[in-house]
Amino acid sequence: MRPSDIEILHCPRCHGSLTLTTLDVENGNVVNGVLRCPACSKSYPILNHVCIFLTDAERDALLSPEEKRLATALCPGGEGLEGLPLDQRHTHAGRNWAYQFADAFPVDRRRLENIDGFWGETAFFKFCGLDKGAMADKTLAVFCGGTGREAWHLCRTGAQRIIVLDLGGHIGCLPALLAEHLDKLVLIRCDVMRHPIKSGTCAVAICDHALQHIPDYAGAYRAMAETTVSGGLISICVYSFENNWPMTHVVEPAKRVLHLLPVQALRVLALVPAGLIWLYQTVLCGSVGLVFPRLSAMLPWNQLFSLWLRDGFGKIWEACFDLLHAPVSYHFNQTEVANLATDTGLRVLSLEMVNKTMWTMVSEKV
Ligand SMILES: C[S@@+](CC[C@H](N)C(=O)[O-])C[C@H]1O[C@@H](n2cnc3c(N)ncnc32)[C@H](O)[C@@H]1O
């Protein structure tokens, strides 16, 4: 972040203004420093370009020993956001996603540059339902964007500033992944419900492939809407209830047992569905497609699986692992998605099914 980006942040505890003390600055970007709220005397460290707005308990559960040491050195009182009980589902979420995206299947340039792959630009703009040309000179916020996928593509739209917020430690990989764009980025590590972004600062708020993983998804949606200006856009892409019966009726109930296993074991176990999907996609859909291309497009989940396959077997494996380990996964029917916007007083601009398994909705703050 630039020191001037402090204008869009406030204390998530009391909404007081923050002051910034910088310790290391590189090319005008704050690497390490402290954000302090004089009103409530809380301080929040900035570690390796990432502002840490975790509660005390989240810091304890989620920061690495090195991060804890640095955080304590920068904020000796150890003050985070105190007094909030630790939600075990958040701790699992923070740890599991960080294991997926920083250790098991790290996000790299090769995946992001594969324009027609799952991680590529075409899929991103299809998922978020936004017009690439409309992002120029705007302040954008990506909720739950710790993979850097959204930020990577948004950095290439001429956007003025991109705020990326995530609970997981994988957000710490973004300074290296997005090194050429650090001057545009504000990286924040926090729970989506306790973010420090001031109301009415963003032209667009995006939450892609993530709202279904937030226990209070309606509260998170409201929090997103609050950060946008009047006339601003809120984009979400969530799992659909429709066409997802293997998830809603098999995988989700099975998680009661599966989640007794460590996340590393689930990664290995994910090879089983991944192998079956690979066979289905290459052998069945592939051969039907050669003879009856129109019929193959109608085969169940062909659209989604063929998108995964564009990044090879590794993406299918990763997707299966993702679906197995996610601590919380809600599947929305069409009405529930629309209600998120209307209950928040927003106007729905578009609500479309993507790849027959996700709902993409863009709404406007009126
Ligand atoms: C399936 S991943 C999607 C990541 C990214 N949006 C993408 O599509 O590439 C879900 C993301 O939500 C984040 N997340 C889950 N619960 C969260 C919470 N309560 N607050 C903030 N981020 C959260 C995870 O850490 C993870 O990065």
The ligand as an ORCA input file, in Angstrom:
! r2SCAN-3c Opt
* xyz 0 1
  C     -12.457    -20.919     -2.861
  S     -11.361    -19.718     -2.277
  C     -11.596    -18.474     -3.513
  C     -10.437    -17.545     -3.616
  C     -10.543    -16.502     -4.711
  N     -11.698    -15.665     -4.564
  C     -10.580    -17.167     -6.055
  O     -11.665    -17.429     -6.569
  O      -9.511    -17.455     -6.586
  C     -12.173    -19.030     -0.879
  C     -11.393    -17.892     -0.239
  O     -12.171    -17.311      0.796
  C     -11.303    -17.015      1.884
  N     -12.114    -16.954      3.110
  C     -12.857    -17.955      3.650
  N     -13.488    -17.522      4.763
  C     -13.144    -16.216      4.919
  C     -13.490    -15.214      5.867
  N     -14.327    -15.482      6.865
  N     -12.963    -13.977      5.726
  C     -12.122    -13.689      4.705
  N     -11.750    -14.599      3.766
  C     -12.266    -15.846      3.872
  C     -10.329    -18.180      1.880
  O      -9.167    -17.918      2.635
  C     -10.082    -18.343      0.391
  O      -9.036    -17.541     -0.073
*
